[in-house]
Structure formats: structure tokens, C-alpha cells
């Protein structure tokens, strides 16, 4: 069965650190048990490792570069991790079966324009004339004369004479925009390097943002009317702001969006006159974020303006759009998930008490036409409305971590919600979905979503906890077929929606950022303790998984409450907030300081960041076993930082074991360095299977579950 992969790049406002050479004492690479008194004590300052207080006549240990340490870690993985990899082929085989069964869930979105339907499949772009069986090749990646990764997004000119597609360069976040002449299929007309987002305004004019060093600050237009003329349109000079572009749903305006973590500014380009200078909607105001849509010569804005920090739907005339002209239409009570324009209506997907709702508002009467709860099992929403604002229906897919996407359609004419026929919702009916709350340290109630089989004994079941808690972004609840393997084997899956994320709206983010960052740690601790108290597993059978910025809370929990866990799996984790926020020369540090804080702004803030930073608080104790996976070319999570973290953590574990008089089992600290790759690009199909298989083999080994893994048949 064909495996289709949808790859649309999204902006990930996550930290980045540059690579530097460090000097690392050879003692950290040896396991020969040299007494500490004969070894130099390192002090970590910024991104360098320096030796201090070297006594006279002391023989200085040999030093290694970070490249040397990386090679040693790869060797360590091959030898030491062999105990895990023995089981990996078994998991790989089971995962292949599951992924094949649910391969249709990964279909790429279809773009329907005129008589054609465009889609991406198996490293190429194709189109088919509607109601006909003929499929034409538009672009085949293998035919390009440079190393490529994946297709990320597709945009087609209004007259369908040109197609623009962004294609990643292998092992990098940078993408190239390929312009294909559709009148001569597979004819590449132009290639633009270092492109992030792009949109057609007319048949011949393409706007795009330039991405360099993981930042976007400039917008260009390329005019294909006579040759290929390129012009700079906009430059953002404030490094705290990231620039993106998109078209309003009715294609009337192109919006240039300059956003920081706390404020935004939008300029509009009239698509009827794209060569005219863009005009400003409203200059940036501290604490106010807004986004713009258009219908019937009126701008509709989603904004945080006002006393309540949650989003409001507002409107203002196009020719008079200053802040004092904004009029309130609707206030979101808790969490806005998505907004879609359709004909003369606005459809909003909202989340109340961690349950999804669909609300449809008439823009003409400014009244609510429909407000209905979506299926209780639904955790994730994805729009499939690709027909423009004139459409009279809205298509979307609902899913959960253990339920493959199910297509729904809202009909404006019938004012009803329909589920498309012949779809499998068996997982939802055969899995218990439980929504709980845990009381955090300050009394706040933190949502938890739990999945398990209905007939298992929960107390003796292994538990896998998921956490993120940063940037106001919800913890991912998309369908992941590999989680079904865990359910087959009797695992409990728990998703902790801690503060710092956005599950309960903007205030949930505010309560978990800057000087409130430790509340996310308190929330995570309370969630795991509550699960154990309610009979969901026990510490010796509990594992934690996190990725990227979720590594901050995961690493902090390991430092402060190691007895709650037995194993941890981290994917490209952020683990050194303190040193990263100190270095303003890094490309995203100034932007990131709005999330984590500036340690140089005050001594109080410096001490606060140090109090929870995972790297800064490593100490000799009985840590859970840890597996960290990272791509060697990750620009946002450079390898050097994780090498430093693993070195210090492994030494702390060794020091604890040596000093403990009653022999204890030493925790395993493993770093798996994947070749190539980047933070935003998905690994290949086979690499992804291998990575998940290795992680599962690690978890089963560390939790002593080797005999629990089954053939894959569900007995429940």
C-alpha cells in the first residue's frame, strides 16, 4: 500500500545554539574508575569548558574536541546499546504491520483548483483532471540536480500556469522554492534559495520570505511578467520578531505577519495591485497579538486586545483599520483552536475543559448559527477547507493519539455536521479515553488525557507520560500509529497539559512562562503523582517522553523528582536554558527571552532560571535511565549542547553509585546521534521506523517488560 506523507513546514519558535569547540577532559570518556582526586574538576562557563585551579606539577589530562566526543558516543551506542537493539527488529516488524494498516491516515492534502486536483506522493507532485483517471507528473524530486529532502508546501498561481513548491535541502532547514511551468509539465522555470513561506498574488507575481540562520526577517516579490525580476518589499529589524506571509481566504490580500512571543504587526498587500507598497493595519502594541482575515471589504481580526487575554473576533473597515476602530463580535471563553472563513460565515473550533466544539458565526448578523460539541474522543483538529472563502461547506479531520483521522463536513446550507461514510472509528470505541485533573502546588487544576484498554489491570501496567508546556503550544495529540503497539501490550498513555502550553487558552501560557516557568514543573509532578494515586501504574513502571522545548520540564523533573520515573526518552531536547539565554549572539536568543527570560536583566531572574534549568541542576543521585536522540545537523538543538549534558549527567550517576554504600543499579544514560537531519524535517520512512523501534526496545528493557511484548494481536 502506498505511503503518503504530508510535509507542510510550520514555524517552530524554539531556541537555537551555535556550534563551538569545547575542551573535554578524557576522564569523561573512560570507565576505568580513576579516583576523583587525580582528575581535574571542570567549570562550565557559557559554551566552553575551562580548567581552573590546576595545582603545580599536575599533569593536565588530554583534551578532546566535541567532534571526538561525538565519535565516542556513536561507538558507545553501538556497543553499550546492543542490549536494547536485540529487541529492536521485533518492534520494527510490528511497527511495519501497524503503519501499513493505517497508511491511508497519512494521505497528503488535496488542492482542488478548477478542473484539476493536485497532490504530493512518493517524492513528487502530481495532478489529475477531476472525473478522469489520467494522472500527470508535475515535478519529480529525483530529476532535480541537487540533494533534496521533502516537499513542504505547494502554491498554484490563479491562472494555473505556474506551480511553486518548497523543497528542503537534505539535512538542513533551508528550503528552495521550485517554480514549475504547468503549460510544460516538469519544466523548471526558476529556483529561489532559502525560502520559508510564499504566496501568489497574481498570475505572475510571487511573494516569499527569506530564511537564513533559522530566522525570517525579509519579504521579496518575484515578477515573472518579463524575465525574473526580484524586489525587496519588507525588512524586519527587530530580532525578536519572525516574519511570515499568507493570503486571506478570499485571496483579496496578502498579509505580512511580523510576530514575537507577545505582540504582532500585520501589513497588507492588495492582491489586485501587488506592486503598490503594503499598508499597515495596526502598529505593534505590547501584549497585543492579532491576525487578519477579509470578507466584503471588512477586515476580521483575531486579537488578544482587551482585559481578557483570550482571543476575540473583531472587525474593522479596510480603509479605517486603526485600533480605535476595532469592534468586538465574539469573545472566546477558553481556547481557540482554529478559524476558517466560509462564504459569509466564520467557523471556529474551540476547546472548553479540554473538549472540542464547533461554533459557526454569521458575519452578516454577527450571531451564532451553530455551537456543537465534537465527538468526545476527538483531541486534534485539522482543516481540509481548500476551496476558498466562497465555499458553502467546511471539511476537516478529527483524530486522537490512538484514533486515526476521521473526516467530517459541516454544511452551511443544512447547518449540520456530517461524518463521511465508510470510515473506521473502531479505535475510539475500543479504547478508554479518560479526562482527569490534577491539583498543582498552587491549587490550579491541570488537565490530563489518559488512554488505555478497557479490560486491563491498571496498577500493574506500564505508563508512558507525555509533556511539552512551552510557547503557548498545545501538546501534540495527533494520531501516531506506533502508540497502538503500546496499547496492544497493555500500556497506559497519559498526556499532561501543563502550564506554559496553550491547552486552556492564552492565560495557560502566561501562567507558565518567564517568572512562572516553574509552575509547569509543579504541574507535571502533580499529574504523575495523581495518576499513581488513582491507581494508574507506579513509579517503577513509569516512563516520560518529551521533545524539543518539552525537554526543559522533563529534565527538571529528573533533577527534582527522580523517584517518580524509571526511564525517560527525549527527542532533540532543550536542556540548557541558562547558557542559551546568556548568549545574545545566537540567532534566536533574543526572541526566546520572551519565553524563558533574560538572565542578564536582573540577578533575581538569573537565579530563577538557574533554579530550574536541567543542565545547571544535575547532581549525584539515582536518576531514571535516559535515552536522548538528536540529529547531528540540527540547527536548533546543536549536538554540542547535548554532549555536555550527557557528560555531566553520566558523571553524576557514576558519582552517586560510587558513593552509595549499598550497591544500587546504575542508571543508563544513552545518546543516539542520528546522521544528518534537522529539527523541522521529518526523517525518512525507514529511519523513523528504526528510531521508534529503538526507543521502544529501550523502554521495555529499562522497565523490565521484555516478556510483555506480544505478536501484536489484541486479546482485549
C-alpha positions in Angstrom: 0.0 0.0 0.0 1.4 3.4 -0.9 2.6 5.5 2.0 1.7 9.2 1.6 3.4 11.7 3.8 2.2 15.3 4.2 5.0 17.7 4.8 3.9 21.3 5.4 6.6 23.3 7.3 5.4 25.3 10.3 7.3 27.9 12.2 8.7 26.5 15.4 9.6 29.2 17.8 12.3 27.1 19.5 15.7 28.1 20.7 19.0 27.6 18.8 22.6 27.4 19.8 25.6 27.7 17.6 28.4 25.1 17.5 31.6 25.9 19.3 34.7 23.8 20.1 34.9 22.7 23.7 37.7 21.0 25.6 36.5 18.0 27.5 38.8 16.1 30.0 39.4 12.5 29.0 38.0 11.3 32.3 34.5 11.7 31.0 35.2 9.1 28.3 36.7 6.5 30.5 35.1 3.9 32.7 38.3 2.8 34.4 37.3 4.2 37.8 40.2 6.7 38.2 39.8 8.2 41.7 38.4 11.7 41.6 41.4 13.3 43.4 43.6 12.6 40.4 41.2 14.3 37.9 40.7 17.9 37.1 37.4 19.5 38.1 35.7 21.3 35.2 33.7 24.5 35.5 31.2 25.2 32.8 31.1 28.8 31.6 28.8 29.5 28.7 29.5 27.1 25.8 33.1 26.5 26.8 34.6 24.1 29.4 37.6 25.6 31.2 40.0 24.1 33.7 40.5 26.1 36.9 42.8 25.8 39.9 45.4 23.4 38.4 48.0 22.6 41.0 51.7 22.9 40.2 53.3 19.8 38.7 49.8 18.4 37.9 49.7 16.5 34.6 46.9 18.0 32.5 44.6 15.5 31.1 44.3 15.1 27.3 41.5 17.2 25.8 39.1 16.2 23.1 37.0 18.3 20.7 33.2 17.9 20.5 33.7 16.0 17.2 35.9 13.5 19.1 33.3 13.1 21.8 30.6 12.6 19.2 32.5 9.8 17.6 33.0 8.2 21.0 29.3 8.5 21.7 28.5 6.7 18.4 30.8 3.9 19.4 29.2 3.7 22.8 25.8 3.5 21.2 26.9 0.6 19.0 28.3 -1.4 21.9 26.5 -0.4 25.1 23.1 -0.1 23.4 23.3 -3.6 21.9 21.3 -4.8 24.8 18.4 -2.7 23.5 18.9 -3.3 19.8 18.5 -7.1 20.2 14.8 -6.4 20.6 14.6 -3.6 18.0 13.9 -5.9 15.0 10.9 -7.4 16.8 9.4 -3.9 17.3 10.4 -2.9 13.8 8.4 -5.8 12.4 5.3 -5.0 14.5 5.5 -1.3 13.6 5.7 -2.0 9.9 2.4 -4.0 10.3 0.7 -1.2 12.1 1.9 1.6 9.8 0.8 -0.4 6.8 -2.6 -0.9 8.3 -3.1 2.8 8.9 -1.1 4.2 5.9 -4.3 5.9 4.5 -4.2 8.1 7.5 -1.2 9.9 6.2 -2.6 11.0 2.8 -1.4 14.3 1.7 -3.9 17.1 1.5 -5.5 17.6 -1.9 -5.5 21.0 -3.6 -8.5 21.4 -5.9 -8.4 24.3 -8.4 -10.5 24.5 -11.5 -10.6 21.1 -13.3 -7.5 19.7 -11.5 -6.7 18.1 -8.2 -3.1 18.4 -7.1 -1.4 16.2 -4.6 2.0 15.1 -3.3 3.0 11.5 -3.3 6.3 9.5 -3.1 8.6 12.4 -3.6 6.7 14.1 -6.4 3.8 16.4 -7.3 1.0 15.1 -9.5 -2.3 16.3 -10.8 -5.4 14.6 -12.1 -8.3 16.1 -14.0 -11.4 15.7 -12.0 -13.7 12.8 -13.0 -10.9 11.4 -15.2 -8.4 8.7 -14.5 -5.3 10.3 -16.1 -2.6 11.4 -13.7 0.2 13.8 -14.8 3.6 14.3 -13.3 4.2 17.9 -12.4 7.5 17.6 -10.5 9.7 14.6 -9.6 12.3 15.3 -7.0 14.7 12.7 -8.3 15.0 14.7 -11.5 16.5 17.7 -9.7 20.2 18.2 -9.9 20.7 18.9 -6.1 20.3 16.9 -3.0 16.7 17.2 -1.8 14.7 16.2 1.2 10.9 16.6 1.1 8.2 18.7 -0.4 6.9 21.1 2.2 4.2 23.2 0.7 2.6 23.8 -2.7 1.1 27.0 -4.1 -0.5 27.4 -7.6 -0.9 30.6 -9.5 -4.5 31.8 -10.1 -4.4 31.0 -13.8 -2.8 27.6 -13.1 0.1 28.4 -15.4 2.7 28.1 -12.6 3.3 26.0 -9.5 5.6 26.9 -6.7 6.8 24.2 -4.3 9.3 24.4 -1.4 11.7 21.5 -1.3 14.0 21.0 1.7 17.7 20.6 1.1 18.9 17.4 2.7 20.0 17.6 6.3 19.0 21.3 6.6 16.0 23.5 7.5 16.7 25.7 4.4 14.3 25.1 1.5 14.4 26.0 -2.2 11.3 27.2 -3.9 10.9 25.5 -7.3 8.8 27.3 -9.9 7.3 24.9 -12.5 5.6 26.0 -15.7 2.4 24.0 -15.8 2.0 24.6 -19.5 5.2 22.5 -20.0 4.9 19.8 -17.3 8.1 19.1 -15.4 9.7 22.3 -16.9 11.5 24.1 -14.0 11.3 27.8 -14.7 13.1 29.2 -11.7 14.7 28.2 -8.3 14.8 30.5 -5.3 17.1 29.6 -2.5 16.5 29.9 1.3 12.7 30.3 1.2 10.3 29.8 4.1 6.8 30.9 3.1 5.5 32.0 -0.3 2.2 33.0 -1.9 1.0 34.0 -5.4 -0.8 37.4 -5.6 -1.4 37.4 -9.3 -0.6 35.0 -12.2 2.9 36.4 -12.5 3.9 37.7 -9.0 5.1 35.5 -6.2 5.9 36.9 -2.7 8.2 35.0 -0.4 10.1 35.2 2.9 13.8 34.6 3.1 15.1 32.2 5.8 18.7 32.5 7.0 20.1 31.0 10.1 16.7 29.8 11.2 15.2 33.3 11.1 12.9 35.1 8.7 13.2 38.9 8.5 12.8 39.9 4.8 10.0 39.6 2.3 10.6 39.7 -1.5 8.4 39.6 -4.6 9.4 37.9 -7.8 7.8 39.1 -11.0 7.7 36.7 -13.9 6.0 39.0 -16.3 9.2 39.9 -18.2 12.0 37.7 -17.1 12.5 37.1 -13.4 12.6 40.4 -11.6 13.1 40.3 -7.8 12.4 43.2 -5.4 12.8 43.6 -1.6 9.4 44.5 -0.1 9.8 44.5 3.7 12.6 44.1 6.3 12.0 43.4 10.0 14.9 44.9 12.0 13.8 43.7 15.5 15.4 40.3 16.1 12.6 39.3 18.5 10.1 39.2 15.5 9.7 36.4 13.0 8.2 37.2 9.6 5.7 35.0 7.7 3.2 35.6 4.9 -0.1 34.2 3.9 -3.1 35.1 1.8 -6.6 35.8 3.2 -9.0 33.0 2.4 -10.7 35.1 -0.3 -7.3 35.8 -1.9 -8.0 39.6 -1.7 -5.0 40.5 0.4 -1.6 39.1 1.2 -0.7 39.6 4.9 2.9 40.2 6.0 2.9 39.0 9.6 5.7 40.0 12.0 5.2 38.2 15.3 7.1 38.0 18.5 6.1 35.8 21.5 4.0 38.7 22.9 3.0 41.1 20.1 2.4 41.3 16.4 2.1 43.6 13.5 0.4 43.0 10.1 0.9 44.7 6.8 -1.4 44.0 3.9 -0.6 43.8 0.1 -3.6 44.4 -2.2 -3.5 41.3 -4.5 -5.2 43.4 -7.2 -2.2 45.9 -7.0 0.7 43.8 -5.7 3.4 46.3 -6.8 1.9 49.0 -4.5 3.6 49.4 -1.1 2.0 47.3 1.7 -0.1 49.2 4.2 -0.1 48.8 8.0 -3.2 47.5 9.8 -2.1 48.4 13.3 1.4 49.1 14.7 2.7 46.6 17.2 1.4 47.1 20.8 3.0 45.4 23.8 0.9 42.4 24.8 -1.4 42.5 21.8 -1.3 39.7 19.2 -3.6 39.8 16.2 -4.2 38.0 12.9 -6.2 39.3 9.9 -8.9 37.8 7.6 -11.1 39.6 5.0 -14.6 39.4 3.7 -16.9 42.0 2.0 -14.4 44.9 2.3 -14.1 44.3 6.1 -11.1 43.0 8.0 -11.9 40.4 10.6 -9.3 40.2 13.3 -8.5 37.6 15.9 -6.9 39.6 18.7 -5.9 39.4 22.4 -6.8 43.1 22.8 -8.6 43.9 26.0 -8.6 42.9 29.6 -9.3 39.3 29.0 -6.1 37.8 27.4 -8.1 35.3 25.3 -8.8 35.8 21.6 -11.7 37.9 20.4 -13.2 38.1 17.0 -13.3 41.7 15.9 -13.9 43.7 12.7 -12.8 47.0 11.2 -13.2 48.6 7.7 -10.3 48.1 5.3 -9.9 51.8 4.8 -10.0 52.7 8.5 -8.3 49.9 10.4 -6.6 51.6 13.3 -7.0 50.2 16.8 -9.8 52.6 17.8 -12.0 51.3 15.0 -11.9 47.7 16.0 -15.4 46.4 17.0 -16.0 43.3 19.2 -18.1 40.5 17.7 -17.3 37.4 19.8 -15.2 36.5 22.8 -13.6 33.1 23.2 -14.0 31.8 26.7 -11.1 29.4 26.9 -9.1 28.2 23.9 -9.3 29.0 20.2 -8.0 26.0 18.1 -8.7 27.2 14.5 -10.7 29.7 12.5 -12.0 29.2 8.9 -13.8 31.7 6.7 -16.6 30.2 4.5 -18.9 32.3 2.4 -20.5 34.9 4.7 -19.7 32.9 7.9 -16.9 32.2 10.2 -16.3 28.8 11.7 -14.3 28.5 14.9 -13.1 25.3 16.6 -12.9 26.0 20.3 -11.8 24.0 23.3 -13.6 24.1 26.6 -12.5 21.8 29.5 -10.3 20.0 27.0 -13.2 19.1 24.8 -13.6 20.4 21.2 -16.6 22.4 20.0 -17.5 23.8 16.6 -19.0 27.3 16.6 -20.3 29.0 13.4 -21.0 32.7 13.4 -22.9 34.7 10.7 -20.8 37.6 9.7 -23.8 39.4 8.3 -25.9 39.2 11.5 -23.0 38.7 13.9 -24.9 35.9 15.6 -24.0 32.3 16.5 -25.7 29.9 14.0 -24.4 26.7 15.5 -22.5 25.6 18.6 -22.0 21.9 18.9 -19.7 19.5 20.8 -17.5 17.4 18.6 -17.1 13.6 19.4 -15.8 13.0 22.9 -12.8 11.0 21.6 -11.5 13.9 19.4 -8.3 15.5 20.6 -6.9 17.0 17.4 -8.4 19.1 14.6 -7.1 19.6 11.0 -8.9 21.7 8.4 -9.3 20.4 4.9 -11.1 23.6 3.6 -9.1 24.3 0.4 -11.8 25.8 -1.8 -11.6 29.4 -0.6 -13.9 31.6 1.4 -16.8 31.2 -1.1 -17.3 27.5 -0.2 -20.6 26.6 1.5 -19.1 23.7 3.4 -16.1 23.1 5.7 -14.2 19.8 5.6 -12.0 18.7 8.5 -10.4 15.7 10.1 -10.6 14.8 13.8 -8.2 12.4 15.5 -6.5 11.4 18.7 -3.2 9.8 19.5 -4.8 6.4 19.1 -7.6 7.1 16.7 -6.8 7.6 13.0 -8.3 10.7 11.4 -12.0 10.7 10.6 -13.4 13.1 8.0 -16.3 15.4 8.9 -18.1 18.0 6.8 -20.1 21.0 8.1 -22.8 22.1 5.6 -23.7 25.7 5.8 -27.0 25.2 3.9 -28.2 22.4 6.2 -26.4 24.0 9.3 -25.4 20.4 10.3 -22.4 18.4 10.9 -21.9 15.1 8.9 -19.4 12.3 9.2 -18.3 10.8 5.9 -19.4 7.2 5.5 -17.3 4.1 5.5 -14.7 5.3 8.0 -13.1 3.2 10.7 -13.7 4.7 14.2 -13.1 1.3 15.8 -10.1 2.5 17.8 -12.2 5.2 19.6 -14.8 2.6 20.6 -12.3 0.0 21.8 -10.0 2.4 23.8 -10.9 4.1 27.1 -10.4 7.9 26.8 -10.4 9.4 30.3 -10.1 13.1 31.1 -8.7 13.8 34.6 -7.5 16.8 36.6 -4.6 17.1 39.0 -4.3 19.8 41.7 -1.0 21.6 41.3 1.1 23.1 44.1 -0.8 26.5 43.9 -4.3 24.8 43.7 -4.7 25.1 39.9 -6.3 22.1 38.2 -4.2 20.6 35.4 -5.9 18.6 32.7 -4.7 15.0 31.9 -5.9 12.9 29.0 -5.5 9.1 29.5 -5.8 6.2 27.1 -5.9 2.5 27.9 -7.6 -0.7 27.1 -10.9 -1.2 28.9 -10.1 -4.6 30.4 -6.6 -4.2 31.8 -5.4 -4.1 35.4 -4.1 -0.5 35.7 -2.0 -0.8 38.8 0.5 -3.2 37.3 0.5 -1.6 33.8 3.4 0.4 32.4 2.7 4.1 32.0 4.1 6.5 29.3 3.7 10.2 30.2 3.8 12.9 27.5 4.6 16.6 28.2 5.5 19.8 26.4 4.5 23.0 28.2 6.0 25.9 26.2 5.3 28.8 23.8 1.5 28.5 24.3 1.5 25.5 22.0 -0.7 22.5 22.8 0.9 19.1 23.5 0.6 17.2 20.2 -2.4 14.9 20.2 -2.2 13.9 16.6 -2.7 10.3 15.6 0.5 8.2 16.0 0.0 4.6 15.0 3.0 3.5 17.0 1.1 4.2 20.1 -1.3 1.4 19.2 1.5 -1.1 19.7 1.9 0.1 23.3 -1.9 -0.2 23.9 -1.7 -3.8 22.5 0.9 -4.5 25.1 -1.2 -3.0 28.0 0.5 0.4 28.3 -1.3 3.4 29.7 -0.8 6.6 27.8 -1.1 9.9 29.7 -0.9 13.4 28.2 -0.3 16.1 30.8 -1.5 19.6 29.6 0.7 21.6 31.9 1.0 25.4 32.1 3.3 27.0 29.6 1.3 25.3 26.8 -1.9 26.6 25.4 -4.5 24.0 26.2 -6.6 26.3 28.4 -6.0 29.4 26.3 -3.5 32.3 26.5 -3.7 32.6 30.2 -2.4 29.0 30.5 0.7 30.1 28.6 1.1 33.3 30.6 1.0 31.3 33.9 3.8 29.1 32.7 6.3 31.4 31.1 9.1 33.8 32.3 9.0 34.0 36.1 6.2 31.4 36.2 8.1 28.7 34.4 8.4 26.5 37.4 4.6 26.2 37.6 4.9 23.8 34.6 7.2 21.6 36.6 4.9 21.7 39.6 2.0 20.7 37.2 3.9 17.8 35.8 4.9 16.5 39.2 1.2 16.8 40.3 0.0 15.0 37.2 2.2 12.0 37.7 1.6 11.8 41.4 -2.2 12.0 40.8 -2.0 9.2 38.2 -0.1 6.9 40.6 -2.6 7.8 43.4 -5.5 6.9 41.3 -4.0 3.5 40.5 -2.5 4.2 37.1 0.8 2.3 37.3 3.6 3.0 39.8 7.0 4.8 39.6 8.9 1.6 38.7 6.7 1.2 35.7 6.5 4.8 34.6 8.4 6.4 31.7 8.3 10.0 30.5 8.8 11.2 26.9 9.2 14.8 25.6 10.7 16.6 22.6 12.4 19.9 21.9 11.3 22.6 24.5 9.5 19.8 26.4 12.9 18.7 27.4 13.1 21.6 29.9 10.3 20.2 32.1 11.4 16.6 31.6 14.9 17.4 32.5 13.9 19.5 35.5 11.6 16.7 36.8 14.5 14.2 36.6 16.6 16.6 38.8 13.9 17.4 41.4 11.7 14.2 41.5 13.7 11.3 40.0 11.8 8.7 42.1 8.6 9.3 40.1 10.2 7.7 37.0 12.1 4.7 35.8 13.0 5.8 32.2 13.0 8.9 30.0 13.0 9.2 26.2 13.9 12.7 24.9 14.0 13.7 21.2 16.2 16.7 20.3 15.5 18.2 23.8 16.3 21.7 25.0 18.2 21.2 28.3 20.4 24.3 28.9 18.1 27.3 29.2 20.6 29.3 31.3 23.6 29.4 29.0 21.4 29.8 25.9 19.7 32.8 27.2 23.0 34.4 28.2 24.4 34.3 24.7 22.6 37.1 22.7 24.8 36.3 19.6 22.8 33.1 19.0 20.2 33.6 16.2 17.1 33.1 18.3 18.1 34.0 21.9 16.6 37.5 21.9 13.3 36.1 20.5 13.4 33.2 23.1 14.0 35.6 26.0 10.3 36.5 25.8 9.5 32.9 26.7 12.3 32.0 29.1 13.5 35.4 30.3 16.8 37.3 30.2 19.2 36.3 33.0 21.2 39.5 32.4 18.2 41.7 33.2 18.4 41.1 36.9 20.2 38.9 39.5 16.7 37.7 40.6 15.9 36.5 37.1 19.3 34.9 36.7 18.9 32.8 39.9 15.3 31.9 38.9 16.4 30.5 35.5 19.2 28.6 37.2 16.8 27.1 39.7 15.0 25.0 37.1 17.5 24.7 34.2 18.1 21.0 33.7 21.8 21.3 32.9 22.5 23.6 35.8 20.9 21.4 38.4 22.4 18.0 37.7 23.6 16.4 40.9 24.7 13.0 42.2 21.5 10.9 42.7 19.6 7.9 41.5 18.4 9.2 38.1 16.0 7.4 35.8 17.6 5.9 32.7 17.7 8.4 29.8 17.8 7.9 26.1 18.4 11.1 24.1 18.0 11.1 20.3 19.4 14.0 18.2 20.3 14.7 14.6 23.9 15.7 14.1 23.0 18.7 11.8 20.2 20.0 14.0 20.5 23.9 13.8 18.1 24.5 16.8 19.5 21.8 19.1 23.2 21.6 18.2 24.9 18.4 19.2 27.5 20.1 21.3 24.9 21.1 24.0 23.6 17.5 24.4 27.1 16.2 24.6 27.8 18.5 27.5 24.6 17.5 29.2 25.2 13.7 28.8 28.7 14.1 30.1 27.6 15.8 33.2 24.6 13.6 33.8 26.6 10.4 33.3 29.2 11.6 35.7 26.6 12.4 38.3 25.2 8.9 38.1 28.7 7.4 38.4 29.5 9.6 41.5 26.3 8.5 43.1 26.9 4.8 42.5 30.5 5.1 43.8 29.5 7.0 46.9 26.5 4.7 47.8 27.5 2.0 50.2 24.5 -0.3 49.5 25.1 -1.4 45.9 22.4 0.0 43.5 21.6 -0.4 39.9 23.3 2.4 37.9 21.0 4.3 35.5 21.9 4.1 31.8 22.5 7.4 30.1 22.4 6.9 26.3 22.9 9.3 23.4 21.8 8.2 20.0 23.2 10.5 17.3 21.3 10.2 14.1 23.2 11.1 10.9 22.2 14.3 9.1 18.7 15.6 9.7 17.4 18.8 11.0 15.0 20.0 13.8 12.0 20.6 11.5 12.4 18.0 8.7 10.8 14.6 9.3 13.2 11.6 9.0 12.7 9.1 6.1 10.2 6.4 6.4 12.7 3.7 7.3 14.7 6.0 9.6 11.5 6.8 11.5 10.6 3.2 12.0 14.1 2.4 13.2 14.1 5.3 15.7 10.8 4.3 17.2 11.8 0.6 17.4 15.0 1.5 19.2 13.1 3.8 21.7 10.6 1.1 22.4 13.3 -1.5 22.9 14.9 0.9 25.4 11.7 1.4 27.3 10.8 -2.3 27.5 14.3 -3.2 28.7 14.5 -0.4 31.3 11.1 -1.2 32.7 11.7 -5.0 32.6 8.9 -5.6 30.1 10.7 -7.8 27.6 8.2 -10.6 28.1 5.2 -8.3 27.8 5.7 -7.6 24.1 3.3 -9.7 22.1 2.8 -10.6 18.5 0.5 -7.7 18.1 -2.9 -9.4 18.4 -5.2 -7.6 20.8 -6.7 -10.0 23.3 -8.9 -7.4 24.9 
